[in-house]
Amino acid sequence: MDKNFIIGLVLIMLMLIGYQILVPKPVEPTPVAQVKQDTSRASVSSSIVSDSTQLPSQSSDSAVAQMAPQELVIETKDTKVVFTSKGGVMKEVMLKKYKTYDQKPLYLIAENHNSFRINFPTPTGDVKLTDLFFTTDAQSQALGEKDSVIVTYKVNLKNNQTVEQTYVVRGSGYVIDYGIKSNGLGLGDKSVQLDWNNDLLQLENDMKKNREVVTINYYTDDLQSLATSPTSVEEAKTADPVKWFTIKHKYFLAGLIADKHPFGNVTLRADVNPADSTIVKTMHVSAGIPMSAIQKGEANYQFFLGPNDYHLVDKVKAENFDQNVYLGYAFLKPINKFFLVPLFNFLEKFVTNYGLLIVLLVLFVKTLLTPLTYKSYISMAKMKLLAPELEQIRSQNPDDMAKQQQDQMKLYQQVGVSPLSGCIPVLATMPILFSLFFLFPNLIELRQQSFLWASDLSTYDSFIKLPFIIPFGVGNHISLFTVLMTASSIGYAYYNNQITPTQPGPVNMKVLGYIMPLMFMFVLNSFPAGLTFYYFVSNVVTIAQQLLIKRFVNEDKIRNILEENRKKNANGEKKQTKFQKYLEKSLQAAEEAKKKQADLEKRSKKK
């Protein structure tokens, strides 16, 4: 190897080593993300300058670009609440004890699906508080069941004006206190505008049913609700002071309650996209908060973010807040409120399987109504014994319906039987059946409770999936509980028809007894499995009751009673009831009117 080449190579290596030792290393530039994080931390830890240049500096693009929202997480026994420094609002609220229909975490307020916008009036114009960055001294933490924490967010505006938003989160429950105050003077005649937009994510399995029931409730002097429609946009506006409003899922509520100062100029809207398979509806609520209340520190409110459970909403300190749980029409609500709901919750203490609980509920209700069932059976037994005589009356006047009814009434008077005596006991049980019809679809206790083949008693049991959709509310499935309910109803109708004589009239009631259950099968196929299971068990127990009563009823004894009544009435010992007198007069008047009509027709023919 050339000597000069070796010397040159050594010199080059020495020069490189010397460069590395003698020349200082350049400072590595800090990553952009790290700059943002450090800047943000500095902005939170230090007080924001409260001079006339504060608002523009925070609102400028350069300052906002350097700030990142800081999250604050408060976990309680029931919820996980995430606050953000941007706007000082709640970013997420997750209910820890509940899951969605597909077993995912259940959020009532979800990131990217909820927004609070607060337009705050100042002497120099409105400020969007939710675009500003607030500071707080609170720290993320997990609360004990009896603990609570106060989270205060503060921001400085122009002219030494400050705004504070305060939240009180408790270790258990679903109520979060909220207050907003400002030290600004004047502008007491204005209102702070709160706009709440909330996407209702799909929490239950049936999207169509969800869209039919989700709404916005609002309370002025009475409860009002935004009209529900699965396909069209609905909107309402009220100038009356609103004491509270709730964005209502099928089984959950996200609402805001006023303390002393109700909301003004409230506008509500529900947007729906039928093609969207994720969002049920998007709810919008715009409400005014009096500026005078904010300046006095009296603008105090409460968020309710939790299940629409009657026992929870009934304890909320707001006028008629329990009406968020729909318990039926006014005349049915007391039955649910004071009888069925307490009974249901009493049985919950002893039975954890809700299918068995429903069976016990049926047995209790049916036992309570046994006297009425007994009277109804006795009445049907009397009618069965009179069937031959009633058939003879019909054969004597086959074409004269009025004459048939008149002769039947005479027979009923003779033997002391009222044709309504069998209907009245049945009608007396109807309010309870109708009350259950409204209660079960709104009973959150049944949500995601499984029994036999039904995975969720609060919705339909999809025993058979169909590759097509059947109209009239049937859907793309067959509910086995609904089929069993229909079969038991037809069986009950068949049993009744064997002991009930055919009544004259334009409609054959026996045939109608078979048609009605088939019609209800279409209607109830998409109703909660808990409801159809209840009706199935109720039909079975009713048939069993009547078979049991039959064993203790002596038809010969009933026949003797009818004959004794016939003898007494023949001797004029028993007086007619007012109803019997009214019915007899009505039939006589109908007969006379018929004769007059016949005479007029004869005269007109002669002319």
Steps between C-alpha positions, in 0.01 A plus 500: 500500500632851417655676800342834406153336485539364852613837636205676331245249637635543856481880475140488375402275793671734748314796349163323540573407861611855576183641344283283722695606811559869435178605323191515744190297413199702374197520732233255390174681422209423735213309334191709420277283717730551798494877448119497505491288814750717688322818394169357611636400838644845549168659411311286754749541784528878469221754530372653181580870477187697580552811291330643198714292264408164655196413289656562159821325599312184606274514202784552250599212276863495626400464866237235433745303289741487796232380747365148533183427698574347840275217614381442855356158587272443800394141565212417733320183597256543210666724241820609337494872417764663277526880506703710256667836554379614158169660588508355853234245404437127529660311215384148586262333747508122518255294710707226662213266592348483152605378156361554152302224333827364349680516839706812435551782755192718524561873451225758543748772409753374248800671344426628149127433557419776747559874519421776747513850354468797735467850352585747777406870458759765590505879454714453190296216346417135550778256589488127425613355832535152357780625270706632794738312728412494869724431796431285803676380814304173511677170445386174344389255767276209593236581760373284780127437516447772762759744365452801273721742311458856378646576157527871422602626157597868465579729207578873481339721240549865407451783750601280795189286454521138608273202443488197726332167434466270800413131508429289807549127438389253768638153562172332408190586302445670168446864598776756437452852633591782263533873555624791291581848627675818388618822664401715201265791562204604289344288225250367754224513242681259268523120501783255463414263217566131565489270196518128571536263203499129575522203265294214643717197433328165460475350848224242431476240226192618307588821315145552369345465848766732640411770250133462589554571871799734542395858562565817699284555806465849643302623798330840526186471712444152361699239314538548126694295250640550156297305246657165411547384145740233368545681169434876523656799677299627796528844657334697780543839662359641821503846652387360837770456765636144489584349839683199358557313178630151426638338188330163532634172369280194535641423845738789578487876557737790445337809645548838663292627792462864603509595868354850548525646152327301223622496142353750254446498123546126474519342155513125448566298188550134409684422177486150357671326211316172430801370309736547799566168675694651793318811620137467602432875489687823560338715767541877522397712799551876508419673830556842655652549848426842657815714514370662819504160675858437381618837635333432836648151521153344496524314167502152652391189314525123512591251231329162516698251298383148571238226466133588469424292808182603681656465845791723400313773314235508773768614746628784282405832655315637201128544449345183350835377373368144549273556198800419282401138564179457303253296705199524270192715474387707797242246618754213474801676653389453866477123446859490377635757745340376821444131432694331219835684531520454882392137460764442232774651714385306806533173309846611378625468857437126501535394135796582277374319189259739330319227309407334830419843643245552220344163582468602866352834394236317295417265787464789745276704270289198404458399865388853580244485219374149583162622636430676169608193304266285712204731439573504129507120488173466694335742259624301199380177663150650537502609136607150398201348682271749326645421157217259392230757584693778325534282189125435506431874515723558196329220305154644570588840353796440265452825305388730779807610698307744720248230596786262584659754732169582664426133570852446628462787745180345631684172553785674682247675726323174576811313611676800655800514268666814366670465160759753616597311815761301308647807330539726803760280679699476176479875444616559858827321420563697180660808668774279644564337162514839327727638773746217440483576128651844574723393790707222345638698202622769745635275774878532496529216753430255214775643281756233401343248739497157336247219544484170313570581132444877542828684551328828594150518650477872423487433126359230273639147505621425149446123505491476120679748272334559165683596178224752424286756681132434570293822507245611763768524769603133492857565382762250388462260790255273680462541875434162663353660812252684276411173325447330839289795617286473184458122539400535865253779412339280233491212750332724756248620239423136406446409866266795552303419186423154638324642803350815343189488282498678166357849530288652224646794316666613179840383629569146611686558826633145507673546165628840612663327798725316256567793268613751765797292626623459142482875448690563824768255389591741219485803728701355790766310305748787551392584856712410806531129565419567866157633403403212268635249753281660768188469284588138414537405867186701585292305245631166627429591863149625412413171326639308799294717736178430311570126484558504874183701564306259280589213733338682792191625316190279501296567186194324648508742789518795259208353298292474820575863582384607153175303540435650844552847355259415218230402750554808717491737206193328359326586825624858477721466807808657332501848363679603185827688530526849352717365220250228419217754492704731275589216266140378483373850418767538232400171339130591515573838343701331225214254438242781480724701264533191281121454488444865409755471222325190369160679506644794308642270236161325459318834463749623243451180296119539505528855371 
